[in-house]
Amino acid sequence: MPREQPSDAAFDEGSPGFAGRFVGAFADGGNTIVGRFQLSYDDENWEDDLQTTYRRVSARPN
C-alpha cells in the first residue's frame, strides 16, 4: 500500500461506536510526516479531527 493511502487499521479508544486513525505522508526527504487524525462513529465515514506535523530533530545520517 502506498504511504499516502490511509490504513485500514484503526485504533480503539475503548468507547463503543468510536474509532480513530492517523493518515500521513512523508515529506522533506523522510524527515517530516504531515498528517491528520481522523474519527469515525460508524466505522465507514471518517472525519478529520486534528492536523499535525512531525519533524525529525536531527537529520538521518547518510
N, C-alpha and C positions, 0 to 999 in steps of 0.2 A: 504494500500500500504506500503511495507517495506520502511524504511527510506533510504535505499541505492538506491532505484529506482528514476529516475527523475520524477518530477511532470509534469503533462500536463499544469499546469498553467504557463503562460509566462507573462513577463511584457513588456509593450509597451512604448517605449521612445518618442512616438508622431511622429515618422517618418514612413511614409508608406513603407512597404517592409522590415521592421526591427523588430525583436523580440529578447528578451533575457530571459534567465532563470538561476537560480542557482541550481546546483546539489551538494549535500554534504552528508557526513556521520558523525555520532557522533563517537568519539574515547575517550580514556582516561577516561572511566567511565562517559561519558557525559559532561566532562569539556572542550572538544575540538571539533570543527567542521572543518573537512578538506573537501574542495570543490573547485568548479570551476564555473565560469560564462561562459555561452555559448551564441553564437549568431546564429541567423537564418535569412536568407534573403528571404526564401520561405515557412517558417512555416512547413517544412518537414525535412530538413537536418540541423543538429546542429554542430557547430564548437566550439572547446574550445577556450576561449579568455583569461581569467585571472584566475590563480590558487591562492587560498587564504587559510589561516588557521586562525581560530578564536579560542582564548583561554580564558577561564574564568579567571578573575583576581584573584578571591579567590574561593576556592572550596565550593560547596554547603554544608550546614550543614546537618548532618545525622539525 
